[in-house]
Amino acid sequence: MEQDLDKIITLTSQIRKLMLQQSKVSFEEKVATMLQMQALTFLAGQPKTKMSEIASHLQTSFSSATQIIERMVQAGFITRVNDDNDRRVVQLSVTSAGVNQLKELKKAKKEQMKKLLAKVDANDMKELIRIQEKMLQSLQEKSDI
């Protein structure tokens, strides 16, 4: 069991590292960071989001979230609008360019997964899904993992 856990940890780390290395160019060409992709995904489903909400979603500081958002505003992916009732409150929304960017990123991510899983047969794919669903369930049930 101990050796299996060590092997899983090593393999997971190697896979994640290689996926990041291989996808880095396409992410830089498009939005630049995975946090920005996460922010776009969140904002696409939550129009008129406050900066504090996006910082909480990204699990980052308010100042870090502000820097991430600023880069996306400059790229034209997000707009900032002052709240009519409270000028101190800034609401964030995804632009049509941001929605298109998100579609492209999701398409690229799907293509990357297709390449990664090209040598996995249908039975192994179903087994991988089954295992990932169990892992997800375990994470959802236990918040201290």
N, C-alpha and C positions, 0 to 999 in steps of 0.2 A: 504493500500500500504506500509506504513512504517513498519508494523509488518511483512509483507511478505518479505520485503528486509532484515530485521533483521534475519528472519528464514533462508533465502537463504544464508546469510553470515555465520551464525552459522553452518548450515549443510555442506556448502562447506568446511569450516575450519575443521570440525570434520572428514569429508570424507578424505580430503587430509592428515590430521595427521595420521589417522588409516592406510591409504594406505602406507604412508612412513614407519610407524612402522612395518607393516607386510612385506614390501618388503625389508627392510633394510638388513636382513641377506643375501638374494640372491644377492643384489647389492654388499655387502661387499665381498662375496665369489668370485665375478666375476670382477668387475671394481672398486668398492669402493664408487663411488659417482655418483650422477645424472649428475654433470658437466662433468665427464669423459665420460658418455654415450653420452651426447650432443656433446662433442668434437669428439668422435669416429664417430658418425653419420655425422657430418659436414665434417670431413676429408675423410670419405668413398666416399662422393660425390664431394670432392674438393681435388684431389691429388696435391701434391707439394704446400701445403698451407704455408704461412709465419706465424710466431708466432703472429704478430700484427693482422692478419686476424682472427685467432682463438680467440684471446683475445677480439676482437670486437664482434665476433659472440656470445661468452659466456657472453658478457657484464661484463667483469671483467678486472682488471688491468693486465698489461703486466707481472708483477712479479707473480701474482696469476696464470695466464695462464701457465707460465713457470713451476711452481710447479706441476700443474695438469698434464701437458705434461710429465714432468720428471718421475712421478710415472708410467705413461703409457709406457714410453720408457723402464723403468726398468722391467715392466711386460711383455715386448715384443710385445705390441699392436701397437706401433708406432715407426717409424724410423725417425731420423733426418739426413738430408743430407745438406752439405754446397753447396750453389749455385756456379756453375762453373764460373760465371761472377763476383760475389761479395762474397768473403769468409765470410763477416760479416752477410750475409743473410742465414738463416737456413730454409730449406723447410721440412715440415712434411708430412709424408704419413702413411697410415694404413698398417700394415703387414697382412699377411694371418691369423695369430693368432688373430689380432684385428678384422678382418672381421668375423671370427668365433665367437669371443666373442660378437660382436654386434648382430649376429644372435641369439645367446643364450639369450641375454638380451631382445631382441624383443619378442622372444618366451615366456620368463618368464613373460614379461609385458602383453602379450596377454592372457596368462593363468590366470594372476591375474584379468584382466578385465572380463574374462569369469566367474570366481568365484563371482566377485562383482556383475555382472549383471544377475546371474543365476535365481534370483527370479523376474526379470523384464520380463513381457510378451511382445510379438511382437509389440503390439500397443503402449505400453509405450516406447519401444525401439525406434520406429519410431518417437514418440513425443520428446524423449530426443535428438535424432539426429537433428530433426527440430529446436529445441530450441538452441542447440549448434551451429548450422549453422547460426542462427540469431545473436547469441552473437559474433561469429567470424566475421560476416559481419559488425557488429557495431564497433568492434575493428579495423577492416581494414579501415573503413571509417573515424574514429575519432582517431587521434593519441594522443589526450590529456586525454584519459580515464585512 
